[in-house]
Amino acid sequence: MNLATLSASYLRSRPLNSALSVLLLALGVGTIVLLVLVVSQFEERMGNDARGIDLVVGAKGSPMQLILSGIYHVDAPTGNIPLAALEKLRLNKWVRKVVPLALGDSWKSYRIVGAGPEYAELYGAKPRAGRFHEKVMETVLGAEVAARTGAGVGATFTGAHGIGGGGDEHAEAYTVVGILEKTGSVIDRLVLTSIESVWEVHHDDGGKREREVTVLLVQYASPLAAAMLPRQVNSQSELQAASPAYETARLFRIVGIGVEALRGFAVLLILAAGLSVFIALYGALEERRYELAVMRALGASPARLFGLLLMEGLVLALLGAALGVVLGHALTGILGFWLESQRQYPVNGMQFRIEELWVAAVAAGVGLAAALLPAWRACRTDVSRTLAQG
């Protein structure tokens, strides 16, 4: 029999000890894999969504709230700003481009965003069917919105006040004139229309239409603008400027505290699994002394016995690592389904990251390290004394 067969036979004879070691390793590896997949995908998606946007300008309030609502569309807007602020910013020498957005309504929990064609251009979004909106009360649906709602070109709907989908519906109906291709960005989860359409559904009883926008997405004209423009904007009483790069970095620093805590817990689980492997192999050594002595008497070398115990530790570690990787992907997939149901940033459990190989390698190393001392003692078995004692 080879080492692998002998190791597997022994591990099957002690199912509870083996299962405990494998389970602890799987939980530790699975937690780390979950964190790797979720954090890396969030960073990738948030970086992609903020692509081409140097500064966000909006009403006074929390800078992070301004970023979350204006770029990622996961928070309530800080308020509206006068249309004159847009015109003034367009004339600023530090500004190359301004993309205004009008927010505040939703349809089936998907946000309705009033914006011109240049907003879709930021993400390279092109119509898969139909065309971009050209007239008031025409809309274009993001790929996810169209897929989830089943709406196609020619469909009509009414938006609801507020971003949660539970507000009062407006009287005016939108008409879908286009469906966008999937971009993998935030625009997949949005309903796009013109700013004039947003003004149309929010006119007051007297027929006077509000000429306001919610946020302005700005591109700098030069690197020096990063130092000059935010200061100019923040000096105005009704406006504030927020940097996507700074605010998202701050967000990940805040979230990172919890991530590090979970990662530390996962490392403890892996170390506990290593201790479990050590206890299982070392404790069983006394029971196997006679068996190992017989193997030596039959010609097995000390190196073979050493390899036998190492193989048992490695088998346990590899089983735990493999199960942990599968568990991590499964949990990521479940989390992704839940996030999609909440209209939040989705994550994909089918993606693979190279960091997972390092996690599995560390788990295998822990199993081997835990088996070293039992393996060393096994190869130093006193054959004659052990056989004499029976």
N, C-alpha and C positions, 0 to 999 in steps of 0.2 A: 504493500500500500504506500502511496506517496504522502507527502506532508499535508497537502490540502485535504485529502480524504480522511486522514487521521484527525486533523483539526476539526473538520466538519462533524465527524462522528462523535468526538468528545463534546462539542458545543451542543449537539442535539440531545446528548444525555443529561444536560443541565439546562433545560429550556428557560426556567425562571430567571436564573442568574444572567444567562445570555440575553434574554429579552430585556431585562432591566438596563443592561449596559447599552444595548442597541437603541433603546427608547430614549435614554438620556442624551446620547450622541445625536440622535435624530432631532430632538427638540432644540438642542443648541445650534446645530447646523441649519435647521429649518428657520429658526428665528433670524440668524445672520443673513441667510439667503433672501428671506422676505425683506429685510431692511435694505440689502444691496439693490434688489429689484425696484422697490418702491422709491427709495431716495434717488437712485440714478435716473429713473424714468421721470420723476417729478422735476429734477434739475434740467433734464433734457427738454421736457415739454415747456417749462417756464422760460428757458432760454430761447426756445423756438418762438414762443408767443411774444416775447419782447424784442424779437429781431427787428432791427431798423428803427427802433424807438429810443431816442436819447433822453427825452424828458416828457413828463406828463404834467399838464397845467390844468388846474380845476379850482373849485371853491375851497375856502379855508376849512381845515379840519385835520384829520390824521393823514400824513403822507403815505403811510402803508395802505390805508383804506383807499386812498386815491389810486394807488398802483393796482391794488387787488380788483377794484371796480372798473378802472379805465382800461386795463390791459387784459387781465385774466377773467374778468366778469364773474367773480365769486364773492363779491361783497356789495353792500349798498353804496351808491354814489354819495359823495360829500355834499352835493347840491349842484345848482346850475350857475352859470356865469353869463354876463351880458354878451350879446353878439359883438358888441364893439370891441371886447377884449380879443376876439379872434382877428378882427381887422387890424388892430394895433400890433398884434404879434406877427402877423404876416409882413408887416412893414419893417420889422426889427432886423437890423443888419446881421445879427447873430443867428438868424433862423433861415434854414434852407427850405424847409417844408413844414406845413401844419396840416394835420388831419383832424377835423372836428368830429365829435360824436355826440349824439343826443340819446340819452338813456332814460329809463324809468318804467318801461312797460315790458310785458312778457306774454308768451303764448305757450300754454302747456308746460310751464316752468322754463321754457327756453327764452332767453332775453332778446328783445327787439332792439336793434341798434340802428339809429339813424346816422347814415354816413354816405359819403360820395364814393365813386368807384375806386378812388385812390386808397381807401381802407382795404378793400379786397386785394389790391395790388401789393400791399405790404407783405402779404402771405402767399403771393403767387396764385391766388384763387381764381379759377376760370369756370365758366358755366359748363356743366356736364349735359344739361338739358335746358332749353330756353335761352334766356338772355339776362343781362343785368337790368335792374329797375331803371326806368327812364321817366316815368310819370309819377305824380303824387298817388299814394296808396298802392303802389306796386312793391312787391317784396321778392327777395331771393333767399332761398333756404340753404343753410349749411348742410353738408352731407349727412351728418348724424341726425339733424333735425328731420330731414326728409325721410331717412330710414326709420326713425323711431315713430314718427307720426303717420307715415304712409301718404303724406300729402305730395301731390305732383303739380306740374305746371297747369294752371287754370283753376286750382283750388282757391277757395276764399275762406277767411277766418277773421275773427275780431280779437284784438289784443286786450289784455287786462292790465289795469293799473297796478304797478308794483312789480317786484322782481321775483316774488314767490309763487305767482300764478293764482293767488287766491283773492285778488282784488276785483273791483267792479269792472265789467267789460265796457269798452267804449262802443259807441253807436256805429262808427265808421268801420267798414270792412276792408281788409287788405286782400289783394289778389296776387297769387304766386305766379311770377313770370319766369322764374329760373331756379335751377338746382345746381349748386356748386359741386365741383369735384372734391374728393376727400384730400385734405392737405396735411392732416396730422397736427393741426394747430387749433387754437381756440375758435377760429372762424367756423369750424365744423359744427359747433354747438350754438350758433347764432342765427337769428333771423335778421336779414339786412333789408333796410328800406332807406328812403331819402330822409334827410333832416326835415324837409318840408312836410313829409308825411307825419312825422312826430308832432310838428307844430299843428298840423291839421286836426289830429285827434285830441289835442289838448287846448283848443281854443275855448275861451270862456263863454258864458251865456250871452254876452253882448256881441260876440263875434270877433272880438279883438284877439289876434293870435300872438302868443308869446314868442318873442324872438330871442331865445336863449339856447345855449348848448351846455353840455354837461362836462366834457373833458376835451382837451386839445392834446393830440399826440404830436410831438415836435421832433424834428431832425435838425441837428446843428449844422451851421454853415461852415464852421471851422473848429479845430480842437480848443481854441481859446474860449469858445462859447460856453464850454462846460464850466468855466470859472465865472463868467460874466452874466450869462442869461438867468440862471436860477436866482441870483441875488437881485437882479432887476425885477423879476416877476414877484418874488416874495416881498419886495418893498411896497407893492400895491395892496391896498387894504382888502380888496375882495378876492384876491388870487393867491394861490400857492403853487409852487413847483416841486415835483418829486422826481428823483432819479431812479429809474427801474433797476439799474445795476446795484445801487447802494441799498435800496429797500429790500430787494430780493435776497441780497447777501445777508442783511440783518434778519430777514425772516428765517433763513436757513440756519443762522446762528442760534436763534431762539428754538427752532424745532430741533436743532442738533443736540441740545441738552437731553431731550427725551430719547433721541436716537442713540446717543452714547450710553444712556442708562440701559436701554434694551440690549444694546450690543454687549455691555458689560455683564448683564444677566445671562446672555447666551454663552459668553466665554466661561462663566461659572458653571453652566450646565455641561459644557464640553469637558472642563476639568473634573467635574463630578463624575462624568462618564468614564474618564480615564482612571479615576480612583476606583470606580466600580469594577472596571476590567482588571485592575491590579489585585483588588481584594478577591475577585472570583478566581483568578489564576493562581494567586499565591495561596489562598485558602484551600484550593483543590490539590495543591502540590503534595500535601501529606497523604491524601487519598490515593494518589497516583504513584507514590514512590515505588511500590512493588512492581507496578506495571512498567514504569520507566526502567527499573533495574532489569526486568526480564528482557526488555528491548535491547539494553546494553549487552546482556549475556548472549543474545541472539545475533549480535554483530553491529548494532546501531552505534554509531560514533557519537561522542559528546556534541559535536557540531550539529548532528542530525536532531538530537534532543533539543538543543538550543533553538534550532530552526523551527521545530515543532511548536514550541511555546510562543515564539515570535509570530508564527503563522496564525495561531489562534487569536492573539491580540489584534493582528492586522485584519483578520476576517471580521471580527466584531466591529472594528473601526470602519471598515469599508461598507459593511452592511448599514451601520448607523449613518455614515456620510451619504450613501445613496438614498436611503429612506428620507434623510433630512433635506436633500436637494429636491426630491419629489414633493415633500411636505411644504417646503418653502414656495415652490411654484404653484402648488394647489391653493395655498392660503392667499397668494398674490392674485390668483384668478378669482377667488371668492371676493376678495376686497375690491377687485376691479368691477365685478358685477354690481356690487353694492354702490360703489361710487357712481357708476353709470346711472343706476336707478335714482340717485340723488342729484343728477345733472352736474356732477363735479368732475374733476380731473380723473380720467380713467387710467388704470394701470393694466398691463398685459402680463398674464402669468406664463405666456408661451415664449417670452423673450429669454435669451441666455446671456449672461455676463461672464467675462473671463475671470472675474473675482471669485466666482463660485468654485473654480478649480483650486484656487488657493485655500478656500475654506475646507474643501474636501481633503486637500493635502495636509492641512493642519490637523484635521480630525484623524487621518491615518497615522500621522506622527505621534499624536497623543496615545493611540492604541498601541503602537510599537514601544513607546517609552514606558507605558504601564506594564508591558510584558517583559521588559529587560531583566529585572531582578528575578522573577520566577523562572525565566529561561536560563539565567546564569546558575541558579541553584539546581535546576534540573540536570544540566550537563555535568555538574559536580557530584552527582549521586554516587554514593559508595555502594557498588554493586554487591560485593560479597556480604557486607554487613546487612544490607537491606534484604537480600534473599534469605539470609540466615534467620532474621527476625520474622520473616514471613509477612 
